[in-house]
Amino acid sequence: MSKPIERRPQGRGSDELRPVQAELNIQKNALGSVLFSTGNTRVICAASVEDRVPRWLSDSGRGWVTAEYGMLPGSGDKRISRRESSRGIEIRRLIGRSLRSVVDLSMLDGFTITLDCDVLDADGGTRTASITGAWIALALACERMVEAGQLLKSPVVGQLAAVSVGLVKGAPLLDLDYLEDTNADVDMNIVGLTDGRLVEVQGTAEGSPFNRDQLGTLLDMAQTGLSQLFEEQRKALEKS
């Protein structure tokens, strides 16, 4: 097993997250919104509520949670087109199904909540930042629906976050920035819950294949990062 490198170019240890910030109520018209930052990656996540459901859910007794994702034109080193890409479609589906894993849709009957995740600045980990920030916006929106008498109880039944891990020059690293991600031999995105269960594991060998021991190391490292992200989410909501 390769030993983790002790310090990274940014001064982080191999198992350290980038600095995390969550600024709530970034948009006055969204029922729940947050500017979620991890290092130089910044994403606005906003929850909008409609008192209708998709046609295929009519009379089902269930509501719906879905997501949109996009990188704004100035978020990267080159202008990004506003046109929808296959990558954007894949990520929005990931965000939506991740959030639905912690929502009791029967408690949301008659409502659709859409989480819009717009990347302001991209430096790696935009999908994981979007999921982590979107959960905050979703939880905040549902709390406000309860306060407004639209719901008897919040349908959010679990806490959810996501983080990246990878192998760079054989060393396991947590929360990869763009430079690390582009040089990774293995790149993974892990979505998990507070009880240790996993919602999604996306892992690819970009260079050398990885073995089961390395996979275990990366999953353990991801759990370390997720625990810290859960705490940051709780702190953010306490300020609401």
MARBA-3410 file (N, C-alpha, C, O; in Angstrom, 1 decimal):
240
0.8,-1.2,0.0,0.0,0.0,0.0,0.9,1.2,0.0,1.8,1.3,0.8 ~ 0.6,2.2,-0.9,1.4,3.4,-0.9,1.0,4.3,0.3,-0.1,4.3,0.7 ~ 2.1,4.9,0.8,1.9,5.8,2.0,1.3,7.1,1.5,1.7,7.7,0.5 ~ 0.3,7.7,2.3,-0.2,9.0,2.0,0.9,10.1,2.0,1.8,10.0,2.9 ~ 0.9,11.0,1.1,1.9,12.1,1.2,1.5,13.0,2.4,0.3,13.1,2.7
2.5,13.6,3.0,2.2,14.3,4.3,1.6,15.7,4.0,0.7,16.1,4.7 ~ 2.2,16.4,3.1,1.7,17.7,2.8,1.4,17.9,1.3,2.2,17.3,0.5 ~ 0.4,18.7,0.9,0.1,18.9,-0.5,0.6,20.4,-0.8,0.9,21.1,0.1 ~ 0.6,20.7,-2.1,1.0,22.0,-2.5,0.3,23.2,-1.7,0.9,24.2,-1.5 ~ -1.0,23.0,-1.4,-1.7,24.0,-0.7,-1.5,24.0,0.8,-2.0,24.8,1.5
-0.6,23.1,1.3,-0.4,23.0,2.7,-1.3,22.0,3.4,-1.2,21.8,4.6 ~ -2.2,21.4,2.7,-3.1,20.5,3.3,-2.5,19.1,3.5,-1.6,18.7,2.8 ~ -2.9,18.4,4.5,-2.6,17.0,4.6,-3.4,16.2,3.7,-4.3,16.6,3.1 ~ -3.0,14.9,3.5,-3.7,14.1,2.5,-5.1,13.8,2.9,-5.9,13.6,2.0 ~ -5.5,13.9,4.2,-6.8,13.6,4.6,-7.6,14.8,5.1,-8.5,14.7,5.9
-7.2,16.0,4.6,-7.8,17.3,5.0,-8.7,17.8,3.8,-8.3,17.8,2.7 ~ -9.8,18.3,4.2,-10.7,19.1,3.3,-10.1,20.4,3.0,-9.3,21.0,3.8 ~ -10.5,21.0,1.9,-10.3,22.4,1.7,-11.2,23.2,2.6,-12.2,22.7,3.1 ~ -10.9,24.5,2.9,-11.8,25.3,3.7,-13.2,25.3,3.2,-13.4,25.5,2.0 ~ -14.1,25.1,4.1,-15.5,25.0,3.8,-16.3,26.2,4.3,-16.1,26.6,5.5
-17.2,26.8,3.5,-18.0,27.9,3.9,-19.4,27.7,3.4,-19.6,27.2,2.3 ~ -20.4,28.1,4.2,-21.8,28.0,3.7,-22.5,29.3,4.1,-22.8,29.5,5.3 ~ -22.9,30.1,3.2,-23.6,31.4,3.4,-25.0,31.2,3.0,-25.3,31.0,1.8 ~ -25.9,31.3,4.0,-27.3,31.0,3.7,-28.0,32.2,3.2,-27.5,33.4,3.2 ~ -29.2,32.0,2.6,-30.1,33.0,2.1,-29.4,34.0,1.1,-29.5,35.2,1.2
-28.7,33.4,0.2,-27.9,34.1,-0.8,-28.9,34.7,-1.9,-28.5,35.7,-2.5 ~ -30.1,34.1,-2.0,-31.1,34.6,-2.9,-32.4,34.9,-2.1,-32.8,34.0,-1.5 ~ -32.9,36.1,-2.2,-34.0,36.4,-1.4,-35.3,35.8,-1.8,-36.2,35.6,-1.0 ~ -35.5,35.4,-3.1,-36.7,34.8,-3.6,-36.8,33.3,-3.5,-37.9,32.8,-3.5 ~ -35.7,32.7,-3.3,-35.6,31.2,-3.2,-36.0,30.8,-1.7,-35.6,31.5,-0.8
-36.8,29.8,-1.6,-37.3,29.4,-0.2,-36.1,28.9,0.6,-36.1,29.1,1.8 ~ -35.1,28.4,0.0,-33.9,28.0,0.7,-32.7,28.2,-0.3,-32.7,27.7,-1.4 ~ -31.6,28.9,0.1,-30.5,29.0,-0.8,-29.2,29.1,0.1,-29.2,29.5,1.2 ~ -28.1,28.8,-0.6,-26.8,28.8,0.1,-25.7,29.0,-1.0,-25.8,28.4,-2.1 ~ -24.7,29.8,-0.6,-23.5,29.8,-1.4,-22.5,28.9,-0.7,-22.0,29.2,0.4
-22.3,27.7,-1.3,-21.4,26.7,-0.7,-20.1,26.7,-1.4,-20.0,26.7,-2.6 ~ -19.0,26.8,-0.5,-17.7,26.9,-1.0,-16.8,25.9,-0.4,-16.9,25.6,0.8 ~ -16.0,25.2,-1.2,-15.0,24.3,-0.7,-13.7,24.7,-1.5,-13.5,24.4,-2.7 ~ -12.8,25.4,-0.8,-11.6,25.9,-1.4,-12.0,27.0,-2.4,-12.8,27.9,-2.1 ~ -11.5,26.9,-3.7,-11.9,27.9,-4.7,-13.1,27.5,-5.5,-13.4,28.2,-6.5
-13.7,26.4,-5.2,-15.0,26.0,-5.8,-16.1,26.6,-5.1,-16.3,26.4,-3.9 ~ -17.0,27.3,-5.8,-18.1,28.0,-5.2,-19.4,27.7,-6.0,-19.4,27.8,-7.3 ~ -20.5,27.3,-5.3,-21.7,26.9,-6.0,-22.9,27.5,-5.3,-23.0,27.5,-4.0 ~ -23.8,28.2,-6.0,-25.0,28.6,-5.5,-26.1,27.5,-5.6,-26.3,27.0,-6.7 ~ -26.7,27.1,-4.5,-27.7,26.1,-4.5,-29.0,26.7,-4.0,-29.0,27.3,-2.9
-30.0,26.7,-4.8,-31.3,27.3,-4.4,-32.5,26.3,-4.6,-32.5,25.6,-5.6 ~ -33.4,26.3,-3.6,-34.5,25.5,-3.6,-35.8,26.3,-4.0,-36.1,27.3,-3.3 ~ -36.5,25.8,-5.0,-37.7,26.4,-5.4,-38.8,25.4,-5.2,-38.6,24.2,-5.5 ~ -40.0,25.9,-4.8,-41.1,25.0,-4.5,-42.3,25.3,-5.4,-42.7,26.5,-5.6 ~ -42.9,24.3,-6.0,-44.1,24.4,-6.8,-45.2,23.5,-6.2,-44.9,22.4,-5.8
-46.4,24.0,-6.2,-47.5,23.2,-5.7,-48.1,22.3,-6.8,-49.3,22.4,-7.0 ~ -47.3,21.5,-7.4,-47.7,20.6,-8.4,-46.6,19.5,-8.5,-45.5,19.6,-8.0 ~ -47.0,18.4,-9.1,-46.0,17.3,-9.3,-46.0,16.9,-10.8,-46.9,17.3,-11.5 ~ -44.9,16.2,-11.2,-44.9,15.7,-12.6,-46.2,14.9,-12.9,-46.8,14.2,-12.0 ~ -46.6,14.9,-14.1,-47.9,14.2,-14.5,-47.9,12.8,-14.1,-48.9,12.2,-13.7
-46.8,12.1,-14.2,-46.7,10.7,-13.9,-46.8,10.4,-12.4,-47.0,9.2,-12.0 ~ -46.8,11.5,-11.6,-47.0,11.3,-10.1,-48.3,11.7,-9.7,-48.6,11.7,-8.5 ~ -49.2,12.2,-10.6,-50.5,12.6,-10.2,-51.3,11.6,-9.5,-51.3,10.4,-9.9 ~ -51.9,12.0,-8.4,-52.8,11.1,-7.6,-52.0,9.9,-7.0,-52.5,8.9,-6.6 ~ -50.7,10.1,-6.9,-49.8,9.0,-6.3,-49.7,9.1,-4.8,-49.2,8.2,-4.1
-50.0,10.3,-4.3,-49.8,10.6,-2.9,-48.3,10.9,-2.6,-47.9,10.9,-1.4 ~ -47.6,11.2,-3.6,-46.1,11.5,-3.4,-45.8,12.9,-4.1,-46.4,13.3,-5.0 ~ -44.8,13.5,-3.5,-44.2,14.7,-4.1,-43.0,14.3,-4.9,-42.7,13.1,-5.1 ~ -42.2,15.3,-5.2,-41.0,15.1,-6.0,-39.9,16.0,-5.7,-40.1,17.2,-5.3 ~ -38.7,15.5,-5.8,-37.5,16.4,-5.6,-36.6,16.1,-6.8,-36.3,15.0,-7.2
-36.2,17.2,-7.4,-35.3,17.1,-8.6,-34.3,18.2,-8.6,-34.2,19.0,-7.7 ~ -33.4,18.2,-9.6,-32.3,19.1,-9.5,-31.9,19.6,-10.9,-32.1,18.9,-11.9 ~ -31.3,20.7,-11.0,-30.6,21.3,-12.2,-29.2,21.6,-11.9,-28.9,22.0,-10.7 ~ -28.3,21.5,-12.8,-26.9,21.8,-12.6,-26.3,22.6,-13.8,-26.6,22.2,-15.0 ~ -25.5,23.6,-13.6,-24.9,24.2,-14.7,-23.6,25.0,-14.2,-23.6,25.5,-13.0
-22.7,25.1,-15.1,-21.5,25.9,-14.8,-21.6,27.2,-15.5,-21.8,27.2,-16.8 ~ -21.6,28.3,-14.8,-21.8,29.6,-15.4,-20.6,29.9,-16.3,-19.5,29.4,-16.1 ~ -20.8,30.8,-17.3,-19.8,31.0,-18.4,-18.4,31.4,-17.8,-17.4,31.0,-18.4 ~ -18.4,32.2,-16.7,-17.1,32.6,-16.2,-16.5,31.7,-15.1,-15.6,32.1,-14.4 ~ -17.1,30.5,-14.9,-16.7,29.6,-13.8,-15.4,28.9,-14.0,-14.8,28.4,-13.1
-15.0,28.8,-15.3,-13.7,28.1,-15.6,-12.7,29.0,-16.3,-13.0,30.2,-16.4 ~ -11.5,28.4,-16.6,-10.5,29.3,-17.2,-10.9,29.6,-18.7,-10.3,30.6,-19.3 ~ -11.8,28.9,-19.3,-12.3,29.3,-20.6,-13.9,29.4,-20.5,-14.5,28.8,-19.6 ~ -14.4,30.3,-21.3,-15.9,30.5,-21.2,-16.6,29.2,-21.5,-16.3,28.4,-22.4 ~ -17.6,28.9,-20.6,-18.4,27.7,-20.7,-19.7,28.1,-21.3,-20.4,29.0,-20.9
-20.2,27.3,-22.3,-21.4,27.6,-23.0,-22.6,27.4,-22.1,-22.5,26.5,-21.2 ~ -23.6,28.1,-22.3,-24.9,27.9,-21.5,-25.7,26.8,-22.0,-26.6,26.4,-21.3 ~ -25.3,26.2,-23.1,-26.0,25.1,-23.6,-25.8,23.8,-22.7,-24.8,23.6,-22.2 ~ -26.9,23.1,-22.6,-26.8,21.9,-21.7,-25.9,20.8,-22.3,-26.0,20.6,-23.5 ~ -25.1,20.3,-21.5,-24.1,19.2,-21.9,-24.5,17.9,-21.4,-25.3,17.8,-20.4
-23.9,16.8,-21.9,-24.2,15.5,-21.4,-23.6,15.4,-20.0,-24.2,14.7,-19.2 ~ -22.5,16.0,-19.7,-22.0,16.0,-18.4,-22.9,16.7,-17.4,-23.2,16.2,-16.3 ~ -23.5,17.8,-17.8,-24.5,18.5,-16.9,-25.7,17.7,-16.6,-26.2,17.7,-15.5 ~ -26.2,17.0,-17.6,-27.3,16.1,-17.5,-27.0,15.0,-16.5,-27.8,14.7,-15.6 ~ -25.8,14.4,-16.6,-25.4,13.3,-15.7,-25.3,13.8,-14.3,-25.7,13.1,-13.4
-24.8,15.0,-14.1,-24.6,15.5,-12.7,-25.9,15.9,-12.1,-26.1,15.6,-10.9 ~ -26.8,16.5,-12.9,-28.1,16.9,-12.3,-28.9,15.6,-11.9,-29.6,15.7,-10.9 ~ -28.8,14.6,-12.6,-29.4,13.3,-12.3,-28.8,12.8,-11.0,-29.6,12.2,-10.1 ~ -27.5,12.8,-10.9,-26.8,12.4,-9.6,-27.3,13.2,-8.4,-27.6,12.6,-7.4 ~ -27.4,14.5,-8.6,-27.9,15.4,-7.5,-29.3,15.0,-7.1,-29.6,14.9,-5.9
-30.2,14.9,-8.1,-31.6,14.6,-7.8,-31.8,13.3,-7.1,-32.5,13.2,-6.1 ~ -31.2,12.2,-7.6,-31.4,10.9,-7.0,-30.7,10.8,-5.6,-31.2,10.1,-4.7 ~ -29.6,11.5,-5.4,-29.0,11.6,-4.1,-29.9,12.2,-3.1,-30.0,11.7,-2.0 ~ -30.5,13.4,-3.4,-31.3,14.0,-2.5,-32.6,13.2,-2.2,-33.1,13.2,-1.0 ~ -33.1,12.6,-3.2,-34.4,11.8,-3.0,-34.1,10.6,-2.0,-35.1,10.1,-1.4
-32.9,10.2,-1.9,-32.6,9.1,-1.0,-32.8,9.5,0.5,-32.9,8.6,1.3 ~ -32.9,10.8,0.8,-33.1,11.2,2.2,-34.4,12.0,2.3,-34.5,12.7,3.3 ~ -35.3,11.8,1.4,-36.6,12.5,1.5,-37.7,11.5,1.4,-37.7,10.6,0.6 ~ -38.7,11.6,2.4,-39.9,10.8,2.3,-40.9,11.5,1.4,-41.6,12.5,1.8 ~ -41.0,11.1,0.2,-41.8,11.8,-0.8,-43.3,11.7,-0.5,-44.0,12.6,-1.0
-43.7,10.8,0.3,-45.1,10.7,0.7,-45.5,11.9,1.6,-46.6,12.3,1.7 ~ -44.5,12.5,2.3,-44.7,13.6,3.2,-44.7,14.9,2.4,-45.0,16.0,2.9 ~ -44.3,14.8,1.1,-44.2,16.0,0.2,-45.4,16.0,-0.8,-45.3,16.7,-1.8 ~ -46.4,15.3,-0.5,-47.5,15.1,-1.5,-48.0,16.4,-2.0,-48.4,17.3,-1.3 ~ -48.0,16.5,-3.4,-48.6,17.7,-4.1,-47.5,18.8,-4.4,-47.8,19.8,-5.0
-46.3,18.6,-3.9,-45.2,19.6,-4.1,-44.1,19.0,-4.9,-43.7,17.9,-4.7 ~ -43.4,19.9,-5.6,-42.2,19.6,-6.3,-41.1,20.6,-5.8,-41.4,21.8,-5.8 ~ -40.0,20.1,-5.3,-38.9,21.0,-4.9,-37.8,20.8,-5.9,-37.3,19.7,-6.1 ~ -37.4,21.9,-6.6,-36.2,21.8,-7.5,-35.0,22.5,-6.9,-35.1,23.6,-6.4 ~ -33.9,21.8,-6.9,-32.7,22.4,-6.4,-31.8,22.8,-7.6,-31.4,22.0,-8.4
-31.6,24.1,-7.8,-30.8,24.6,-8.9,-29.4,24.8,-8.3,-29.2,25.6,-7.4 ~ -28.4,24.2,-9.0,-27.0,24.3,-8.6,-26.2,25.0,-9.7,-26.0,24.4,-10.7 ~ -25.8,26.2,-9.4,-25.0,27.0,-10.4,-23.6,27.2,-9.9,-23.4,27.9,-8.9 ~ -22.7,26.7,-10.7,-21.3,26.9,-10.3,-20.7,28.3,-10.7,-20.7,28.6,-11.8 ~ -20.3,29.0,-9.7,-19.7,30.3,-9.9,-18.2,30.2,-10.2,-17.7,30.8,-11.2
-17.5,29.3,-9.5,-16.1,29.1,-9.7,-15.8,27.6,-9.6,-16.2,27.0,-8.6 ~ -15.1,27.1,-10.5,-14.8,25.7,-10.6,-13.3,25.4,-10.4,-12.5,25.8,-11.2 ~ -13.0,24.7,-9.3,-11.6,24.2,-9.0,-11.7,22.8,-8.5,-11.0,22.5,-7.5 ~ -12.4,22.0,-9.2,-12.6,20.6,-8.8,-13.7,20.3,-7.8,-13.9,21.2,-6.9 ~ -14.4,19.2,-7.9,-15.4,18.9,-6.9,-16.7,19.6,-7.0,-17.4,19.8,-6.0
-17.0,20.1,-8.2,-18.3,20.8,-8.4,-19.5,20.0,-8.1,-20.5,20.5,-7.6 ~ -19.5,18.7,-8.5,-20.7,17.9,-8.3,-20.8,17.6,-6.8,-21.9,17.5,-6.3 ~ -19.7,17.3,-6.1,-19.8,17.0,-4.7,-20.2,18.2,-3.9,-21.0,18.1,-2.9 ~ -19.7,19.4,-4.2,-20.1,20.6,-3.6,-21.6,20.9,-3.8,-22.2,21.4,-2.9 ~ -22.0,20.6,-5.0,-23.4,20.9,-5.4,-24.4,20.0,-4.5,-25.4,20.5,-4.0
-24.0,18.7,-4.3,-24.8,17.8,-3.5,-24.8,18.3,-2.0,-25.9,18.4,-1.4 ~ -23.7,18.6,-1.5,-23.6,19.0,-0.1,-24.3,20.3,0.1,-25.0,20.5,1.1 ~ -24.1,21.3,-0.8,-24.9,22.6,-0.6,-26.3,22.4,-0.9,-27.1,23.1,-0.2 ~ -26.7,21.6,-1.9,-28.1,21.4,-2.2,-28.9,20.8,-1.0,-30.1,21.1,-0.8 ~ -28.3,19.9,-0.2,-28.9,19.3,0.9,-29.2,20.5,1.9,-30.3,20.4,2.6
-28.3,21.4,2.1,-28.6,22.5,3.0,-29.8,23.3,2.6,-30.7,23.6,3.3 ~ -29.8,23.7,1.3,-30.9,24.4,0.7,-32.2,23.7,0.8,-33.3,24.3,1.1 ~ -32.2,22.4,0.6,-33.4,21.6,0.7,-33.9,21.5,2.1,-35.1,21.7,2.4 ~ -33.0,21.3,3.1,-33.4,21.2,4.5,-34.0,22.6,4.9,-35.0,22.6,5.7 ~ -33.4,23.7,4.5,-33.9,25.0,4.9,-35.3,25.3,4.3,-36.1,25.8,5.0
-35.5,24.9,3.0,-36.7,25.1,2.4,-37.8,24.3,3.0,-38.9,24.8,3.3 ~ -37.6,23.1,3.4,-38.6,22.2,4.0,-38.9,22.8,5.4,-40.1,22.7,5.8 ~ -38.0,23.3,6.2,-38.2,23.9,7.5,-39.2,25.1,7.3,-40.1,25.2,8.1 ~ -39.0,25.8,6.3,-39.8,27.0,6.0,-41.2,26.6,5.6,-42.2,27.3,5.8 ~ -41.3,25.5,4.8,-42.6,25.0,4.5,-43.4,24.6,5.7,-44.6,24.8,5.7
-42.7,24.0,6.7,-43.4,23.6,7.9,-43.9,24.9,8.6,-45.0,24.9,9.1 ~ -43.0,25.9,8.7,-43.3,27.1,9.4,-44.5,27.8,8.8,-45.3,28.5,9.4 ~ -44.6,27.7,7.4,-45.7,28.3,6.7,-47.0,27.5,6.7,-48.0,27.9,6.2 ~ -47.0,26.3,7.3,-48.1,25.5,7.4,-48.4,24.6,6.1,-49.5,24.1,6.0 ~ -47.4,24.6,5.2,-47.6,23.8,4.0,-47.3,22.3,4.2,-47.9,21.5,3.5
-46.5,22.1,5.2,-46.2,20.7,5.6,-46.4,20.5,7.1,-46.1,21.5,7.8 ~ -46.8,19.3,7.5,-46.9,19.1,9.0,-45.5,18.8,9.6,-45.3,19.2,10.7 ~ -44.6,18.2,8.8,-43.3,17.9,9.3,-42.3,17.9,8.1,-42.8,17.6,6.9 ~ -41.1,18.2,8.3,-40.1,18.1,7.2,-40.0,16.7,6.7,-39.8,15.8,7.4 ~ -40.0,16.6,5.3,-39.9,15.3,4.7,-38.4,14.8,4.6,-38.1,13.7,4.2
-37.5,15.7,5.1,-36.0,15.3,5.0,-35.8,14.4,6.2,-35.8,14.8,7.3 ~ -35.5,13.1,5.9,-35.3,12.1,6.9,-33.9,11.7,7.1,-33.7,10.7,7.9 ~ -33.0,12.3,6.5,-31.6,12.0,6.7,-30.7,13.1,6.2,-31.1,14.0,5.5 ~ -29.4,13.1,6.6,-28.4,14.1,6.2,-27.5,13.5,5.2,-27.0,12.3,5.3 ~ -27.2,14.3,4.2,-26.5,13.8,3.0,-25.4,14.8,2.7,-25.6,16.0,2.7
-24.2,14.2,2.3,-23.1,15.1,1.8,-22.3,14.2,0.8,-22.5,13.0,0.6 ~ -21.4,14.9,0.1,-20.6,14.2,-0.9,-19.2,14.8,-0.9,-19.0,15.9,-0.6 ~ -18.2,13.9,-1.3,-16.8,14.3,-1.3,-16.1,13.5,-2.3,-16.5,12.4,-2.6 ~ -15.0,14.1,-2.8,-14.1,13.3,-3.7,-12.9,12.8,-3.0,-12.4,13.3,-2.0 ~ -12.4,11.7,-3.6,-11.2,11.1,-3.1,-10.5,10.5,-4.4,-11.1,10.4,-5.4
-9.2,10.3,-4.2,-8.5,9.8,-5.4,-7.1,9.3,-5.0,-6.6,9.5,-3.9 ~ -6.4,8.7,-6.0,-5.0,8.3,-5.9,-4.2,9.2,-6.9,-4.5,9.2,-8.1 ~ -3.3,9.9,-6.3,-2.4,10.8,-7.1,-1.0,10.4,-6.9,-0.5,10.5,-5.8 ~ -0.3,9.9,-7.9,1.0,9.3,-7.8,1.1,8.3,-6.7,2.1,8.1,-6.0 ~ 0.0,7.5,-6.6,-0.1,6.4,-5.7,-0.5,6.7,-4.3,-0.7,5.9,-3.5
-0.7,8.0,-4.0,-1.1,8.5,-2.7,-2.6,8.8,-2.6,-3.1,9.5,-3.5 ~ -3.3,8.3,-1.6,-4.7,8.6,-1.4,-4.9,10.0,-0.9,-4.2,10.4,0.0 ~ -5.8,10.7,-1.6,-6.0,12.1,-1.2,-7.5,12.4,-1.1,-8.3,11.8,-1.7 ~ -7.9,13.3,-0.1,-9.2,13.7,0.1,-9.5,15.0,-0.5,-8.7,15.9,-0.5 ~ -10.7,15.2,-1.1,-11.2,16.4,-1.7,-10.2,17.0,-2.7,-9.5,18.0,-2.4
-10.2,16.4,-3.8,-9.2,16.8,-4.9,-9.6,18.2,-5.5,-10.7,18.4,-5.8 ~ -8.6,19.0,-5.7,-8.8,20.2,-6.4,-8.6,19.9,-7.9,-8.3,18.8,-8.3 ~ -8.7,20.9,-8.8,-8.7,20.6,-10.2,-7.4,20.0,-10.7,-7.4,19.1,-11.4 ~ -6.3,20.6,-10.2,-5.0,20.1,-10.6,-4.7,18.7,-10.2,-4.2,17.9,-11.0 ~ -5.1,18.4,-9.0,-5.0,17.0,-8.5,-5.9,16.1,-9.2,-5.5,14.9,-9.6
-7.1,16.5,-9.5,-8.1,15.7,-10.2,-7.6,15.3,-11.6,-7.7,14.2,-12.1 ~ -7.0,16.3,-12.3,-6.6,16.1,-13.7,-5.3,15.2,-13.7,-5.0,14.6,-14.8 ~ -4.6,15.0,-12.6,-3.4,14.2,-12.5,-3.7,12.9,-11.8,-2.7,12.2,-11.5 ~ -4.9,12.6,-11.4,-5.2,11.4,-10.6,-5.2,10.2,-11.4,-5.6,10.1,-12.5 ~ -4.6,9.1,-10.8,-4.7,7.8,-11.4,-6.0,7.1,-11.2,-6.5,6.4,-12.0
-6.7,7.5,-10.0,-8.0,7.0,-9.7,-8.8,8.2,-9.1,-8.3,9.0,-8.3 ~ -10.0,8.4,-9.6,-10.8,9.5,-9.2,-12.2,8.9,-8.7,-12.8,8.2,-9.4 ~ -12.6,9.3,-7.5,-13.9,8.8,-7.0,-14.7,10.0,-6.4,-14.2,10.9,-5.8 ~ -16.0,9.8,-6.5,-17.0,10.7,-5.9,-17.9,9.9,-5.0,-18.5,8.9,-5.5 ~ -17.9,10.2,-3.7,-18.7,9.4,-2.7,-19.8,10.2,-2.1,-19.6,11.3,-1.6
-21.0,9.7,-2.2,-22.2,10.3,-1.6,-22.6,9.4,-0.4,-22.8,8.2,-0.6 ~ -22.7,10.0,0.8,-23.0,9.2,1.9,-23.9,9.9,3.0,-24.2,11.1,2.9 ~ -24.4,9.0,3.9,-25.2,9.5,5.0,-24.5,9.5,6.3,-23.4,8.9,6.4 ~ -25.1,10.1,7.3,-24.4,10.2,8.6,-24.3,8.8,9.3,-23.4,8.7,10.2 ~ -25.1,7.8,9.0,-25.0,6.5,9.6,-24.0,5.6,8.9,-23.9,4.4,9.3
-23.2,6.2,8.0,-22.2,5.4,7.3,-22.6,4.7,6.0,-21.8,4.2,5.3 ~ -23.9,4.7,5.7,-24.4,4.1,4.5,-24.0,5.0,3.3,-23.9,6.2,3.4 ~ -23.8,4.4,2.2,-23.5,5.1,1.0,-24.6,5.1,0.0,-25.3,4.1,-0.2 ~ -24.8,6.3,-0.7,-25.8,6.5,-1.7,-25.3,6.2,-3.0,-25.9,5.6,-3.9 ~ -24.1,6.6,-3.3,-23.5,6.5,-4.6,-22.0,6.4,-4.5,-21.4,7.2,-3.7
-21.3,5.6,-5.2,-19.9,5.5,-5.4,-19.5,5.6,-6.8,-19.8,4.6,-7.6 ~ -18.9,6.6,-7.3,-18.5,6.8,-8.7,-17.0,6.7,-8.7,-16.3,7.6,-8.2 ~ -16.4,5.6,-9.2,-15.0,5.5,-9.2,-14.4,5.0,-10.5,-15.0,4.1,-11.1 ~ -13.3,5.6,-10.9,-12.8,5.3,-12.2,-11.2,5.3,-12.2,-10.6,6.2,-11.6 ~ -10.6,4.3,-12.7,-9.2,4.3,-12.9,-8.8,5.1,-14.2,-9.0,4.6,-15.3
-8.3,6.3,-14.0,-7.9,7.1,-15.1,-6.5,6.7,-15.6,-6.2,6.9,-16.8 ~ -5.7,6.1,-14.7,-4.4,5.6,-15.1,-4.3,4.2,-14.7,-4.8,3.3,-15.4 ~ -3.6,3.9,-13.6,-3.4,2.5,-13.2,-4.7,2.0,-12.5,-5.3,2.7,-11.7 ~ -5.0,0.7,-12.7,-6.2,0.1,-11.9,-5.9,0.1,-10.4,-4.7,0.2,-10.0 ~ -6.9,0.0,-9.6,-6.7,0.0,-8.2,-7.2,-1.3,-7.6,-8.0,-2.0,-8.3
-6.7,-1.7,-6.5,-7.1,-2.9,-5.8,-8.1,-2.7,-4.7,-8.4,-1.6,-4.4 ~ -8.5,-3.8,-4.1,-9.6,-3.7,-3.0,-9.0,-3.0,-1.8,-9.8,-2.3,-1.1 ~ -7.8,-3.2,-1.5,-7.2,-2.5,-0.3,-7.2,-1.0,-0.5,-7.5,-0.2,0.4 ~ -6.8,-0.6,-1.7,-6.8,0.8,-2.0,-8.3,1.4,-2.0,-8.5,2.5,-1.6 ~ -9.2,0.6,-2.5,-10.6,1.1,-2.5,-11.1,1.3,-1.0,-11.7,2.3,-0.7
-10.7,0.3,-0.2,-11.0,0.5,1.3,-10.4,1.7,1.9,-11.1,2.4,2.6 ~ -9.2,2.0,1.5,-8.5,3.2,2.1,-9.2,4.4,1.6,-9.4,5.4,2.4 ~ -9.6,4.5,0.3,-10.3,5.7,-0.2,-11.7,5.8,0.4,-12.1,7.0,0.7 ~ -12.4,4.7,0.7,-13.7,4.8,1.3,-13.6,5.3,2.7,-14.4,6.1,3.2 ~ -12.6,4.8,3.4,-12.4,5.3,4.8,-12.0,6.8,4.8,-12.5,7.5,5.7
-11.2,7.2,3.9,-10.9,8.6,3.8,-12.1,9.5,3.5,-12.2,10.6,4.0 ~ -12.9,9.0,2.6,-14.2,9.7,2.3,-15.1,9.8,3.5,-15.6,10.9,3.7 ~ -15.2,8.8,4.3,-16.0,8.9,5.5,-15.4,10.0,6.5,-16.2,10.7,7.1 ~ -14.1,10.1,6.6,-13.5,11.2,7.4,-14.0,12.6,6.9,-14.4,13.4,7.7 ~ -13.9,12.7,5.5,-14.4,14.0,5.0,-15.9,14.2,5.1,-16.3,15.4,5.4
-16.7,13.2,4.9,-18.1,13.4,5.1,-18.5,13.8,6.5,-19.4,14.6,6.7 ~ -17.8,13.2,7.5,-18.1,13.5,8.9,-17.9,15.0,9.1,-18.7,15.7,9.8 ~ -16.9,15.6,8.5,-16.6,17.0,8.7,-17.6,17.8,7.9,-18.0,18.9,8.4 ~ -18.0,17.4,6.8,-19.0,18.1,6.0,-20.4,18.1,6.7,-21.1,19.1,6.7 ~ -20.8,17.0,7.3,-22.0,16.9,8.1,-22.0,18.0,9.2,-23.0,18.7,9.4
-20.9,18.1,9.8,-20.8,19.1,10.9,-20.9,20.5,10.4,-21.6,21.4,11.0 ~ -20.3,20.8,9.2,-20.4,22.1,8.6,-21.9,22.4,8.2,-22.4,23.5,8.3 ~ -22.6,21.4,7.7,-24.0,21.6,7.3,-24.8,21.9,8.5,-25.6,22.8,8.5 ~ -24.6,21.2,9.6,-25.3,21.5,10.9,-25.1,22.9,11.4,-26.0,23.6,11.8 ~ -23.8,23.3,11.3,-23.5,24.6,11.8,-24.2,25.7,11.0,-24.7,26.7,11.5
-24.2,25.5,9.7,-24.9,26.4,8.7,-26.4,26.6,9.1,-26.9,27.7,9.1 ~ -27.0,25.4,9.3,-28.5,25.5,9.5,-28.8,26.1,10.9,-29.9,26.7,11.1 ~ -27.9,25.9,11.8,-28.1,26.5,13.2,-28.2,28.1,13.1,-28.7,28.7,13.9 ~ -27.5,28.6,12.0,-27.5,30.1,11.9,-28.8,30.6,11.1,-29.0,31.8,11.0 ~ -29.6,29.7,10.7,-30.8,30.1,9.9,-31.9,30.6,10.8,-33.0,31.0,10.3
END
